[in-house]
Amino acid sequence: MSSRDDVVAKTIRPEVRALKAYPVTPPWPGIKLELMEDAHLDAGPSTAAMRREIAERVAESAFNRYPDPSAPALKSKLREKLGIAAQHDILIGTGSDEIITMLSQAILAGGGTVVSLEPSFAVFKNAALAVAGRYVGVPLRADFTLDLDATLAAITREQPRLIWVVCPNNPTGNQYPDDAVEQIIRAAPGLVIIDEAYEPFAQRSWMSRIDEFPNVLIMRTLSKIGLAGVRLGYIFGAPAWISEINKVRGPFNVGVLQQVGAEVLLDHYDELKHHAALMIQERERLQVELAKLPGVTPFPSLANFVLARFPDAGAVFDALKAHGILVRNLSAMHPLMANTLRISIGTAEQMDKLIAALKVICV
């Protein structure tokens, strides 16, 4: 009889076995500046009020019943607070990760080609390969700016069904020029997804132009602006696209507790936007302070993090952990990412401690 390992090897597709699962760090007891979360919601009077309101709404909800998959109340809140037009349909998911999976299933399964700029969100590649799609990455330039000629050449050569453009990009933080993105959209033979996960910090969006193009949808998440634990992503645009993608959605993918939690927190969206404004201030301060450190190169960012290159990122990462501060070491992610750390923006007090630690470490 074959061993379990033999059976697994024969059964699981080689492309899946070659993948690496998305890395998730265990809970960190110190200052956590790793995953672009809103640390302002850890404590405080407004947070306590939100928690009480969520608890009351959960207690009143029919959590013993399957949720309404159309989530009308939640979608109404999204339209009200985020300005999504009535002519655009909305599809919600358990974080943007599930939206990416649905798009991959609907468009790429069985061999369809996707193009993504690299380095970028690793789930784009994993989701494509998981459904036997074909993934083509187009490297950015060494300074993480868009190589438009290479991107347009890849589109012409590969004729992708799907293209991912992240604005601002993760993990680099930069925003691609609008005219370059427009050229990509017009050259694309299939669907282009503009991922605006960090829109609250960039304060720029393609929302007002989406109707100019027949092949564009906008994807966002509420994770970066305070709802990381709720897990709520959404995509919006022309109903003709959304209705087709909706066919591969799990029947009850976003549960009652997720819907209730998101509705309550959207009622406090002004507070969340205030947090975003505070993080923008701290982002600018961090970039200035990083640039003062010997041998350190911070890259421009319009997100809620700053990417920086260090002479020895591994040593700085370990030293920060010794100071009780966790950031993300992305040195092994892609050849362009050598010796880089991505530092999420926290509260002013947390950033004070980070900067003080870096001044001791980077001498």
Secondary structure, 3 states (H helix, E strand, C coil): CCCHHHHHHHHCCHHHHCCCCCCCCCCCCCEECCCCCCHHHCCCHHHHHHHHHHHHHHHHCCCCCCCCCCCHHHHHHHHHHHCCCCCCEEEEECHHHHHHHHHHHHHCCCCCEEEEEECCCCHHHHHHHHCCCEEEEEECCCCCCCCHHHHHHHHHHHCCCEEEEECCCCCCCCCCCHHHHHHHHHHCCCEEEEECCCHHHHCCCCHHHHHHCCCEEEEEECHHHCCCCCCCEEEEECHHHHHHHHHHCCCCCCCHHHHHHHHHHHHCHHHHHHHHHHHHHHHHHHHHHHHHCCCCEECCCCCCEEEEECCCHHHHHHHHHHCCEECEECCCCCHHHCCEEEEECCCHHHHHHHHHHHHHHCC
